[in-house]
Every structure is written in structure tokens, then in C-alpha cells.
Amino acid sequence: MALKTKSWQPVARNGWIIKFSVYRDTNVLLTVISQYTGQVIMRHFTNEDDACMFINLVIELDADETYEL
């Protein structure tokens, strides 16, 4: 499994830390952490475009608040 997984360094945007991993080129795991509250949001996607849309949604949110997404 480890040989079929690609992972990148986390990126910080607007108070959020975003970790993006891809398994077998089709399964995306997003881990998003608020730098201020410590809230962790994890989501699995089967489409990179959907994952990118979710990232764009999250980074527009206030990282000082907690959310149920």
C-alpha cells in the first residue's frame, strides 16, 4: 500500500493546514487542521476535482471557528 501512495508536504492557508494524499491515482485523502482551534477534518474522495473544491470551500471558512462539515 505504501508504494502505491503519493503524499505531499502539508500546506498552510488562511489558518488551515492541509495534507493531500493520493492512493492508486484515484483515492484522495484530505486532512485539514485549524491552526487556531486544532479541529481536524478528514475526508475521502474518489475524484481529485471534488477534493480541490472541498479545499477551496474550507480555506474560505474562518479557522478561528469550529464546523460540522
Sequence and secondary structure as in RCSB ss.txt:
>XXXX:A:sequence
MALKTKSWQPVARNGWIIKFSVYRDTNVLLTVISQYTGQVIMRHFTNEDDACMFINLVIELDADETYEL
>XXXX:A:secstr
 GGGEEE   EEETTEEEEEEEETTTEEEEEEEETTT  EEEEEES HHHHHHHHHHHHTS TTS    
